[in-house]
Amino acid sequence: MGACLSTPPPVPFNPDVFNAETDLNVLNNWREHDAKLAEKWPSDVDPKQWKGLVFDNDGRVVHIKIDRFELTGTVPAELGNLTELQHLALYFNNLEGDLPSRLGQLAKLEVFSVGGCKEITSIPATMGQCKKLRELAIGHNKIAHFPPELCALPKLKELQLGGNEDMRLPAEFGENFPQLEYLNVADMKLKALPDGIGNCKKLKKFICANNRIETLPAFIGNFTELEILDCGKNRITCMPAEIGNCVELQTLNMEQNKEAEGPIPGEIGNCKRLVDFNISHCSFDGELPPGLGNCKSLQKMQLYGTQVTGVFPEEFAKLEKLTMVDIRKTKLKFKEGLPTWIGKWTKLQEFYAEYVPIKSLPPSIGDLAQLKEFHLTKCDLEVVPKEFGKLSSLVNFMCFGNRLSDDNPIPAEFGKLGSLKNLEIRGNWDKTLTKLPEEIGHLTANKCNVQIDDFMVIQE
């Protein structure tokens, strides 16, 4: 009988066979197969001068950053032979298909990005061998599977997966990312967040917006270093009290979680570094928590369309860094007018209210020297104080559908507002405002757009 034929064993990977010469072969072969790359890397130019490349002293390629080069086709498997490579950034090109398994040979790789290429379909499990990875950005592609082998990258600090609409995360996702600081899983049709994410206790920025998430898990309280949380445009039903553990939180965006209801937890007052608080288009109800007044760094408070009731707690007088307040279409009611202490909001630039009863404005409103936008639509406003004439920065005063009347006329001091570009005082109930001071007419000479009803008369 003849000798039996058998399959030879695979040849072990040997990084020692690669050197500066083999690196140049990889680069030249790549440019020969991509017209755009050939334009960027001319053959008559020393490769060490080619755009986007960095070589070490031994002539090995250590850094490739060729984003937006209009590259096409698949990522070459030969890139796995660049064994000294530390940085590979190919984002916002027109690359497609499966990423090659040989990328797992890049033991020194620290940064890998193919984000925004749109048509890449898979990332190999072998990249779990790249234990030095600090940044992995594969978002906005068509990757449907995140390999479990990539769930144990001990040095990973930044992980961007957002925009892979069909990607499913394995059960162990997040369990072994001890250094992770930035996680983006937005736009992925996720219905729930894997429990393992709760182990990422060094998270500083967490983006999970535009999914189908129904619960913001209690493990959010594990993120004591978290600075930015964007979970807007989901189906989250409540704000957990554990949010108060996020003592470094600066931005909280929960907008357009239309199923979110119940009160805003008082624990939010523990987030004393909060700068931007956005719960617009949610259904949170109950009174505003006084503890929010402890967030003295707060600059933007966006409550549009919520069901919050009552008035501003007195503790809000401490929010002296506020630049923008939006309470349109809430259930707040200021039957006695806005509080006098609102004059302490001296940094305020924008104030918006619509369908919120506000009977009057206090004279202290004149202390808001930086106010540019003041919009009160259908708020039953009866009195505008003459101190508005002190607001030299005011650009737009939009006061449509209120209860202004000749008994409480528009102050002549409005004529002093040289920065005013739009003045709207139309649509008052029962047409009770018919006379306007002659100074209003002076505003038109300053190219101010004055919008009044036809029956109103500017006195001369």
C-alpha positions as CSV (number, residue, x, y, z in Angstrom):
1,M,0.0,0.0,0.0
2,G,1.1,3.6,-0.7
3,A,1.8,6.0,2.1
4,C,-1.2,7.7,3.6
5,L,-1.4,11.4,2.8
6,S,-2.1,13.8,5.7
7,T,-2.6,17.5,6.1
8,P,0.5,19.2,7.3
9,P,0.3,21.0,10.6
10,P,-0.2,24.8,10.4
11,V,3.0,26.9,10.4
12,P,3.2,28.8,13.7
13,F,3.1,32.6,13.4
14,N,6.6,33.9,13.6
15,P,6.9,37.7,14.0
16,D,10.6,37.5,13.5
17,V,10.2,37.0,9.8
18,F,8.9,40.5,9.3
19,N,11.1,43.6,9.0
20,A,11.4,47.0,7.4
21,E,11.5,45.4,3.9
22,T,8.4,43.3,4.4
23,D,6.6,46.4,5.8
24,L,7.4,48.3,2.6
25,N,6.2,45.4,0.5
26,V,2.8,45.5,2.4
27,L,2.5,49.3,1.7
28,N,3.4,49.1,-1.9
29,N,1.1,46.2,-2.6
30,W,-1.7,48.1,-0.9
31,R,-1.1,51.2,-3.0
32,E,-1.0,49.2,-6.2
33,H,-4.5,47.9,-5.5
34,D,-6.1,51.2,-4.5
35,A,-6.1,54.2,-6.9
36,K,-6.8,56.8,-4.2
37,L,-3.9,55.4,-2.1
38,A,-1.7,55.6,-5.2
39,E,-2.4,59.3,-5.5
40,K,-1.6,59.9,-1.9
41,W,1.5,57.8,-1.9
42,P,3.4,58.6,-5.1
43,S,5.9,56.0,-6.2
44,D,8.6,58.6,-6.8
45,V,8.4,59.8,-3.1
46,D,10.3,58.2,-0.2
47,P,7.7,56.1,1.6
48,K,8.8,57.7,4.9
49,Q,7.3,60.9,3.5
50,W,4.0,59.4,2.6
51,K,1.0,61.1,4.2
52,G,-0.3,59.4,7.4
53,L,2.6,57.1,8.1
54,V,5.1,57.0,11.0
55,F,8.2,54.8,11.0
56,D,10.4,53.9,14.0
57,N,14.2,54.0,13.9
58,D,14.4,50.5,12.4
59,G,12.2,51.5,9.5
60,R,9.2,49.6,10.8
61,V,5.7,51.1,10.4
62,V,4.3,52.0,13.8
63,H,1.5,54.5,12.9
64,I,-1.0,54.6,10.0
65,K,-3.6,57.3,10.0
66,I,-5.3,57.6,6.6
67,D,-8.8,58.6,7.4
68,R,-11.0,60.2,4.6
69,F,-8.7,59.0,1.9
70,E,-11.7,57.6,-0.1
71,L,-10.2,54.1,0.1
72,T,-12.3,51.3,-1.4
73,G,-12.5,47.5,-1.2
74,T,-11.6,45.4,1.8
75,V,-8.9,45.9,4.5
76,P,-5.9,44.0,3.3
77,A,-5.0,40.9,5.3
78,E,-1.3,41.7,4.8
79,L,-1.7,44.6,7.3
80,G,-1.4,41.8,9.9
81,N,2.2,41.5,8.9
82,L,3.0,45.0,10.2
83,T,3.9,43.6,13.6
84,E,5.3,46.8,15.1
85,L,2.1,48.7,14.3
86,Q,0.6,50.6,17.2
87,H,-2.0,52.9,15.6
88,L,-4.3,52.0,12.6
89,A,-6.9,54.6,11.8
90,L,-8.9,54.0,8.6
91,Y,-12.1,55.8,9.6
92,F,-14.5,57.5,7.1
93,N,-13.3,55.7,4.1
94,N,-15.4,53.5,1.7
95,L,-14.0,50.2,3.0
96,E,-16.3,47.1,3.1
97,G,-16.6,43.4,3.9
98,D,-15.1,41.4,6.7
99,L,-12.0,42.6,8.6
100,P,-9.2,40.0,8.1
101,S,-8.4,37.6,10.9
102,R,-4.7,38.4,10.6
103,L,-5.3,41.7,12.3
104,G,-5.1,39.6,15.5
105,Q,-1.3,39.3,14.8
106,L,-0.9,42.9,15.7
107,A,0.2,42.3,19.3
108,K,1.4,45.9,19.8
109,L,-1.8,47.6,18.4
110,E,-3.2,50.3,20.7
111,V,-5.6,52.2,18.5
112,F,-7.8,50.7,15.8
113,S,-10.5,52.7,14.0
114,V,-12.7,51.9,11.0
115,G,-15.6,53.9,12.2
116,G,-17.9,55.5,9.6
117,C,-16.9,53.2,6.7
118,K,-20.5,52.1,6.6
119,E,-20.1,48.8,4.8
120,I,-17.7,46.7,7.1
121,T,-19.6,43.6,8.0
122,S,-17.5,41.8,10.7
123,I,-14.6,42.1,13.2
124,P,-12.6,39.0,13.8
125,A,-12.5,37.1,17.1
126,T,-8.7,37.0,16.7
127,M,-8.5,40.7,17.6
128,G,-9.2,39.6,21.2
129,Q,-5.4,38.8,21.1
130,C,-4.6,42.5,20.8
131,K,-4.4,43.0,24.5
132,K,-2.8,46.4,24.3
133,L,-5.8,48.0,22.6
134,R,-6.7,51.3,24.2
135,E,-9.2,52.5,21.5
136,L,-11.5,50.4,19.4
137,A,-13.8,52.3,17.1
138,I,-15.9,50.3,14.6
139,G,-19.1,52.3,14.7
140,H,-21.4,53.2,11.9
141,N,-20.9,50.0,9.9
142,K,-22.9,46.9,9.3
143,I,-21.3,44.7,11.9
144,A,-23.9,42.3,13.4
145,H,-21.8,40.4,15.9
146,F,-19.4,41.6,18.7
147,P,-17.2,38.5,19.3
148,P,-17.1,37.4,23.0
149,E,-13.3,37.1,22.5
150,L,-13.2,40.9,22.4
151,C,-14.8,41.2,25.8
152,A,-11.6,40.8,27.7
153,L,-9.3,43.7,26.7
154,P,-7.7,44.8,30.0
155,K,-6.3,48.2,28.7
156,L,-9.3,49.3,26.6
157,K,-10.3,52.9,27.4
158,E,-12.5,53.8,24.5
159,L,-15.0,51.6,22.7
160,Q,-17.2,53.0,19.9
161,L,-19.8,50.6,18.5
162,G,-22.7,53.1,17.8
163,G,-24.4,53.0,14.5
164,N,-24.1,49.3,13.9
165,E,-27.9,48.9,13.9
166,D,-28.1,45.1,13.9
167,M,-25.2,44.4,16.3
168,R,-26.0,42.2,19.3
169,L,-23.8,42.2,22.3
170,P,-22.8,39.0,24.1
171,A,-23.8,38.3,27.7
172,E,-20.3,38.9,29.0
173,F,-20.0,42.3,27.3
174,G,-18.5,44.8,29.8
175,E,-17.4,42.3,32.4
176,N,-13.7,42.6,31.6
177,F,-13.1,46.2,30.6
178,P,-11.6,47.5,33.8
179,Q,-10.1,50.6,32.3
180,L,-13.0,51.6,30.0
181,E,-13.7,55.4,30.2
182,Y,-15.8,56.0,27.0
183,L,-18.5,53.7,25.7
184,N,-20.8,54.4,22.7
185,V,-23.6,52.0,21.9
186,A,-26.0,54.5,20.4
187,D,-28.2,53.8,17.4
188,M,-28.1,50.0,17.8
189,K,-31.7,49.0,18.4
190,L,-30.8,47.7,21.8
191,K,-33.7,46.7,24.1
192,A,-31.6,46.4,27.2
193,L,-28.1,47.1,28.5
194,P,-26.0,44.1,29.4
195,D,-25.4,43.7,33.1
196,G,-21.7,43.5,32.6
197,I,-21.5,47.2,31.7
198,G,-22.0,47.8,35.5
199,N,-18.5,46.5,36.0
200,C,-17.1,49.4,33.9
201,K,-16.6,51.5,37.0
202,K,-14.2,54.0,35.4
203,L,-16.7,55.1,32.8
204,K,-16.6,58.9,32.2
205,K,-18.7,59.1,29.0
206,F,-21.6,56.8,28.3
207,I,-23.6,57.2,25.1
208,C,-26.6,54.8,24.6
209,A,-29.0,57.2,22.9
210,N,-31.5,56.3,20.1
211,N,-32.1,52.7,21.1
212,R,-35.2,50.9,22.5
213,I,-33.9,50.6,26.1
214,E,-36.7,50.4,28.6
215,T,-34.8,50.5,31.9
216,L,-31.9,52.6,33.0
217,P,-30.4,50.0,35.3
218,A,-29.5,50.7,38.9
219,F,-25.9,49.8,38.1
220,I,-25.7,53.4,36.7
221,G,-24.8,54.2,40.3
222,N,-21.6,52.3,40.0
223,F,-20.2,55.0,37.7
224,T,-18.9,57.4,40.3
225,E,-16.5,59.0,37.7
226,L,-19.2,59.5,35.0
227,E,-19.2,62.9,33.5
228,I,-21.5,62.5,30.5
229,L,-24.6,60.3,30.2
230,D,-26.6,60.5,27.0
231,C,-29.6,58.1,27.0
232,G,-32.0,60.2,25.1
233,K,-34.5,58.8,22.5
234,N,-35.1,55.5,24.2
235,R,-38.1,54.0,26.0
236,I,-36.8,54.5,29.5
237,T,-39.6,54.6,32.1
238,C,-38.0,56.3,35.1
239,M,-34.9,58.0,36.4
240,P,-33.3,55.7,39.0
241,A,-32.4,57.2,42.4
242,E,-28.9,55.7,41.9
243,I,-28.2,58.5,39.5
244,G,-27.3,60.4,42.6
245,N,-24.1,58.3,43.0
246,C,-22.8,59.9,39.8
247,V,-21.2,62.7,41.7
248,E,-19.0,63.8,38.8
249,L,-21.9,64.0,36.3
250,Q,-21.8,67.2,34.2
251,T,-24.2,66.3,31.4
252,L,-27.4,64.3,31.7
253,N,-29.5,64.0,28.5
254,M,-32.7,61.9,28.8
255,E,-34.7,63.8,26.2
256,Q,-37.4,62.1,24.2
257,N,-37.9,59.1,26.6
258,K,-41.6,59.7,26.2
259,E,-42.6,56.8,28.6
260,A,-40.5,58.2,31.4
261,E,-42.8,59.2,34.2
262,G,-42.8,59.6,38.0
263,P,-40.9,62.2,39.9
264,I,-37.4,63.3,39.4
265,P,-35.5,61.7,42.2
266,G,-34.2,64.1,44.9
267,E,-30.9,62.3,44.7
268,I,-30.1,64.3,41.6
269,G,-29.0,67.0,44.0
270,N,-25.9,65.0,44.7
271,C,-24.7,65.6,41.2
272,K,-23.3,69.0,42.2
273,R,-21.1,69.3,39.1
274,L,-24.1,69.1,36.8
275,V,-23.9,71.6,33.9
276,D,-26.6,70.4,31.4
277,F,-29.8,68.8,32.6
278,N,-32.1,67.8,29.7
279,I,-35.3,65.9,30.2
280,S,-37.3,67.5,27.5
281,H,-40.2,65.5,25.9
282,C,-40.4,63.1,28.9
283,S,-43.4,62.6,31.1
284,F,-41.7,63.1,34.5
285,D,-44.3,64.5,36.9
286,G,-44.5,65.9,40.5
287,E,-42.7,68.9,41.8
288,L,-39.2,69.8,40.9
289,P,-36.8,68.5,43.6
290,P,-35.4,71.3,45.8
291,G,-32.1,69.3,45.8
292,L,-31.6,70.3,42.2
293,G,-30.7,73.7,43.7
294,N,-27.5,72.2,45.0
295,C,-26.3,71.8,41.5
296,K,-24.7,75.3,41.5
297,S,-22.7,74.6,38.3
298,L,-26.0,74.1,36.3
299,Q,-26.1,76.2,33.1
300,K,-28.9,74.6,31.1
301,M,-32.2,73.3,32.5
302,Q,-34.4,71.9,29.8
303,L,-37.8,70.7,30.9
304,Y,-39.8,71.2,27.7
305,G,-42.9,69.0,27.5
306,T,-42.6,67.4,30.9
307,Q,-45.4,67.1,33.4
308,V,-43.6,68.7,36.3
309,T,-45.9,70.8,38.6
310,G,-45.7,73.6,41.1
311,V,-43.2,76.4,40.9
312,F,-39.5,76.8,41.1
313,P,-38.3,75.8,44.6
314,E,-36.6,78.6,46.5
315,E,-33.5,76.6,46.5
316,F,-33.2,77.4,42.7
317,A,-32.1,80.9,43.7
318,K,-28.7,79.3,44.1
319,L,-28.5,78.4,40.4
320,E,-26.6,81.6,39.6
321,K,-24.7,80.1,36.6
322,L,-27.9,79.3,34.6
323,T,-27.7,80.5,31.0
324,M,-30.8,78.8,29.6
325,V,-34.1,77.7,31.0
326,D,-36.8,76.0,29.0
327,I,-40.2,75.3,30.7
328,R,-42.4,75.3,27.6
329,K,-45.5,73.1,27.8
330,T,-44.9,71.9,31.4
331,K,-47.5,71.9,34.2
332,L,-45.7,74.6,36.2
333,K,-47.9,77.5,37.4
334,F,-46.7,80.9,38.5
335,K,-50.0,82.4,39.4
336,E,-48.3,85.1,41.5
337,G,-45.7,85.7,38.8
338,L,-42.0,84.6,38.6
339,P,-40.2,84.9,42.0
340,T,-38.3,88.0,42.8
341,W,-35.1,86.0,43.4
342,I,-35.0,85.2,39.7
343,G,-32.9,88.4,39.5
344,K,-30.0,86.3,40.9
345,W,-29.8,84.4,37.6
346,T,-27.4,87.0,36.3
347,K,-25.8,84.7,33.7
348,L,-29.2,83.9,32.1
349,Q,-29.3,84.4,28.3
350,E,-32.4,82.5,27.3
351,F,-35.8,81.9,28.9
352,Y,-38.6,80.0,27.2
353,A,-42.1,79.4,28.5
354,E,-45.3,78.4,26.6
355,Y,-48.7,77.5,28.1
356,V,-47.3,78.1,31.6
357,P,-49.3,80.6,33.6
358,I,-47.0,83.5,34.6
359,K,-49.1,86.4,35.8
360,S,-46.3,88.9,36.1
361,L,-42.6,89.5,35.9
362,P,-40.7,91.0,38.9
363,P,-38.7,94.2,38.6
364,S,-35.6,92.2,39.4
365,I,-35.8,90.8,35.9
366,G,-33.9,94.0,35.0
367,D,-30.8,92.5,36.7
368,L,-30.5,89.9,34.0
369,A,-28.0,91.9,32.1
370,Q,-27.0,89.1,29.7
371,L,-30.5,88.1,28.7
372,K,-30.8,87.8,24.9
373,E,-33.9,85.6,24.3
374,F,-37.2,86.0,26.3
375,H,-40.1,84.0,25.0
376,L,-43.5,83.9,26.7
377,T,-46.2,82.3,24.5
378,K,-49.8,82.0,25.9
379,C,-48.7,82.4,29.5
380,D,-51.5,84.8,30.7
381,L,-48.9,87.4,31.3
382,E,-50.5,90.7,32.6
383,V,-47.6,92.9,33.6
384,V,-44.3,93.7,32.0
385,P,-42.1,95.8,34.3
386,K,-40.3,99.0,33.1
387,E,-37.0,97.4,34.2
388,F,-37.0,95.5,30.9
389,G,-35.5,98.8,29.6
390,K,-32.2,97.9,31.4
391,L,-31.7,94.7,29.4
392,S,-29.3,96.1,26.9
393,S,-28.4,92.7,25.5
394,L,-32.0,91.7,24.7
395,V,-32.4,90.6,21.1
396,N,-35.8,88.9,21.0
397,F,-38.8,89.6,23.2
398,M,-41.6,87.3,21.9
399,C,-44.8,87.7,23.9
400,F,-47.6,86.2,21.9
401,G,-51.1,85.4,23.2
402,N,-51.0,86.8,26.7
403,R,-53.3,89.2,28.7
404,L,-51.5,92.5,28.3
405,S,-53.9,95.5,28.4
406,D,-54.0,99.3,28.3
407,D,-54.3,99.2,32.1
408,N,-50.7,97.8,32.3
409,P,-49.2,99.2,29.1
410,I,-45.9,98.1,27.5
411,P,-43.3,100.3,29.1
412,A,-41.8,103.1,27.1
413,E,-38.4,102.0,28.3
414,F,-38.5,99.3,25.6
415,G,-37.4,102.1,23.2
416,K,-34.0,102.1,24.9
417,L,-33.2,98.6,23.7
418,G,-30.8,99.2,20.9
419,S,-30.0,95.5,20.5
420,L,-33.6,94.4,20.1
421,K,-34.3,92.8,16.7
422,N,-37.7,91.3,17.3
423,L,-40.6,92.5,19.5
424,E,-43.8,90.5,19.3
425,I,-46.8,91.5,21.4
426,R,-49.6,90.2,19.3
427,G,-52.6,88.0,20.1
428,N,-53.6,89.3,23.5
429,W,-56.9,88.0,25.0
430,D,-60.0,90.1,24.3
431,K,-57.9,92.7,22.4
432,T,-57.4,94.7,25.5
433,L,-54.1,96.1,24.5
434,T,-54.7,98.8,21.9
435,K,-52.2,101.6,22.7
436,L,-48.4,101.4,22.5
437,P,-46.0,104.2,23.6
438,E,-44.4,106.2,20.9
439,E,-41.0,104.8,21.9
440,I,-42.0,101.5,20.3
441,G,-42.2,103.3,17.0
442,H,-38.5,104.4,17.5
443,L,-37.5,100.7,17.5
444,T,-38.3,100.3,13.8
445,A,-35.7,103.0,13.0
446,N,-33.2,100.6,14.6
447,K,-34.3,97.9,12.2
448,C,-36.3,96.1,14.9
449,N,-39.1,93.9,13.6
450,V,-42.2,95.0,15.6
451,Q,-45.1,92.6,15.4
452,I,-48.4,94.0,16.7
453,D,-52.0,93.5,15.9
454,D,-53.8,95.6,13.2
455,F,-56.0,97.3,15.8
456,M,-53.0,98.5,17.9
457,V,-52.0,102.1,17.7
458,I,-48.5,103.5,18.3
459,Q,-49.1,106.8,20.0
460,E,-47.4,109.9,18.7
